[in-house]
Every structure is written in structure tokens, then in C-alpha cells.
Amino acid sequence: MLTFYPGPSKVYPEVRDYMAMAYDEGILSIPHRSDRFVQLSRNVVGLLRKKLNIPQDYYIFFVSSATECWEIIAQSLTRKKSYHLYNGAFGEKWLQYVRKIRPEAKGFKFGVNDEIPVKDLDADADTELVCITQNETANGTQIKETTILNLFNRYRDALVAVDATSSMAGISLKYIKADIWYASVQKCFGLPAGLGIMVCSPRTIFRAKEINERGHYNSLVTLYEKMLNFQTTNTPNVLNIYLMQQVMEQRAPIKTIDHDIVKRSQDLYEFFDLFTAFTPLVTNPEVRSNTVITLQGSEKLVDEIKRNALRHEIILGNGYGNWAKNTFRIANFPAISDDEFKILKHFFLSNYE
Ligand SMILES: *Cc1c(COP(=O)(O)O)cnc(C)c1O
């Protein structure tokens, strides 16, 4: 079976051996306050910095998921109000989660083919945090680096938080252009689900200390205090942290991976232009995602394509949210090989051209 599902997605094939290694090395039973854990954790933080180009002065935390980050950020970095710019289901869900914690959170919805109109935004003066989804997995759009920079410059007093769940470790991100970046590992990291990574700027930690919210096991100040010694507040997913170490050691630097992913996405968009019965959902190339490609067709055809693909041992991603029935999605994640994409293209050429 080949899977192009955009999360949980294909894991690196080496993960099979790494899991056996973790067992053999006894890593699965180490206490999370032990020197061995601290060593592992410190090593992984170093590898993430090196391989993903995360600035030296940014803090890295192990959490359990992107969803958890939605809560941590609202709890620990806002007193009242965040401002959410979204165009799809994940960005919208983030706002919904936050409203349970901070009911005054505000949302702004833009279209799938639109760039965020930074100049025309109407954030309230007391906005503490601006939230964006760099790569909207639900519809295959992404927010350009320059847009993030413009937001960061326009809202200097607010923190900028970026959901990069389906782009971190897949494309090169300019971490210094925002304050908080986070991802779950079951997307571009090519690892099994159950671990999240949160990256924070120095002023994020400053804000967390100022607010000093300590009401939750995952309050950011507590995460920060534990991480001073490369520890976590709760017993973390040690197996996944170990797998991340093994995978990150073997991985090319993000610049190289970014280059390959962007090139392959351009190739895929060109390829899918050959077809007329289904077309890319996102028509504006400026906002098309490099890591999640969404194709739109009639409900009937989309259903048939997915079933037919399964008969050919190919799993395509279902549509999501508003686009659940009339789109399907293809992950362009680093763990998926070029050969697998050849098979995918062959499937489409021989069945739908
Ligand atoms: C997958 C995804 C999430 C949720 O990840 P979990 O690991 O389920 O918390 C959040 N945001 C985006 C953009 C995603 O793609």
C-alpha cells in the first residue's frame, strides 16, 4: 500500500528498525528524570535547531500535539484576546478551541485564493496575539513568507503564532519572523502521531513569565522551567523523541528538503493541469501549498477516484471540512519517495487522461 494521506502520513521506512533499536537499547523504560533522558532530549533539541534552522535563542518544547498547542497558547500567552486569520477548517478549529478559553477571541476569514489583506485588517487595539495557519491542511493553501513578515511588522505589540503542522520539517520556515511555531510529527516529520514540537521566541517566554499562568500541567512557564534542564512536565513520548533523534540524524538540512519539496510540488501542479475532470482547488499559484495538494471534482468522480486508487493499493487523502466530498488531497511530504509519485502519476495517466 502507498499512502498519500496528509496526516497521519507515511512514516520513514527506517522507523521500523528504529523502533526495534529503541527496544534493544532499553530506551522505552527510562525514567524521564534520568540522565539518559536529559541527554536524548538535549540531543534532539540540538538536531532540530541544526536541521531545521531554528535560531539559537528560540526555545523548543516537546508537547503532545498541535491541538494541545492551541490550548497552551491561549492559556499562557493571552489574558483576553487573540485574533485569528483563517481560510479553512484547521484555522477555524483553532479559533473555536480558543473561544472556550478566551471567549473574546476574534476571527477573520479570507478566501482560499486570497492572500491575507494585511493592510486592511481590523484587529482591536488590545489584541495580544495574532494567529495564522501557515499551511492549511484542509484545503492546500499556504501563507507566504512576506505575508508573515508584514503581519509581524504591522502588529509589533502582539505575538504572532503560526500553526505549521503540515509544513514544519517539509519546507524552510523563517522562524525569526514570528514568535510561536508548532507542529505535530505525523505530517512532514514522517513519524508516528503522538508528539508535538513548539518553538518560541525569547519575547514569547518573556510574555509567559509576565502573565505567569500556572493553572495547567502544560502551562508555558512550567514547560519552560522544566526545559531549562531538557525535561518535560509529564512523562513524554520517549519512543517518539527517540525516533525523532534517529530520523533527524539521517535527514538532509531543511534547505535541501525545501528545494526538493517545492520542485516536486511544482511538478505535481503541472502534472495535474493535464486533467480536465478534476482541477486544483486553489487556482492562485501564490497561495498554493507545497506540501498538501488538493484536487477538486464532482462528488461522484472524487469518490470513484479514491476507490479506484485503493484497488491499485494507493491511499489518497479524503477532502476535509467544507471540501470533504468534492476534493481529495495528496501529501507531498519528505518521507514519500519520488518513485512513489511516479506510481501515483502512472495511476492517473492510465485511468483519467
Ligand atoms: C493535523 C493538523 C492539526 C492537528 O494535529 P493534531 O496532532 O491532531 O493535534 C492542527 N493544525 C493543522 C494545520 C494540521 O494539519
The ligand as an SDF file (V2000), in Angstrom:
LIG
                    3D

 15 15  0  0  0  0  0  0  0  0999 V2000
   -3.1430   17.9040   11.6170 C   0  0  0  0  0  0  0  0  0  0  0  0
   -3.2750   19.3280   11.9690 C   0  0  0  0  0  0  0  0  0  0  0  0
   -3.6060   19.7570   13.2700 C   0  0  0  0  0  0  0  0  0  0  0  0
   -3.9540   18.8020   14.3710 C   0  0  0  0  0  0  0  0  0  0  0  0
   -2.8910   17.9850   14.7260 O   0  0  0  0  0  0  0  0  0  0  0  0
   -3.0740   17.0180   15.9950 P   0  0  0  0  0  0  0  0  0  0  0  0
   -1.8000   16.2480   16.0460 O   0  0  0  0  0  0  0  0  0  0  0  0
   -4.2640   16.1650   15.7170 O   0  0  0  0  0  0  0  0  0  0  0  0
   -3.2820   17.8840   17.1780 O   0  0  0  0  0  0  0  0  0  0  0  0
   -3.6600   21.1090   13.5130 C   0  0  0  0  0  0  0  0  0  0  0  0
   -3.4050   22.0060   12.5500 N   0  0  0  0  0  0  0  0  0  0  0  0
   -3.0820   21.6360   11.3000 C   0  0  0  0  0  0  0  0  0  0  0  0
   -2.7970   22.6870   10.2710 C   0  0  0  0  0  0  0  0  0  0  0  0
   -2.9980   20.2890   10.9670 C   0  0  0  0  0  0  0  0  0  0  0  0
   -2.6640   19.9140    9.7320 O   0  0  0  0  0  0  0  0  0  0  0  0
  1  2  1  0
  2  3  1  0
  2 14  2  0
  3  4  1  0
  3 10  2  0
  4  5  1  0
  5  6  1  0
  6  7  2  0
  6  8  1  0
  6  9  1  0
 10 11  1  0
 11 12  2  0
 12 13  1  0
 12 14  1  0
 14 15  1  0
M  END
$$$$
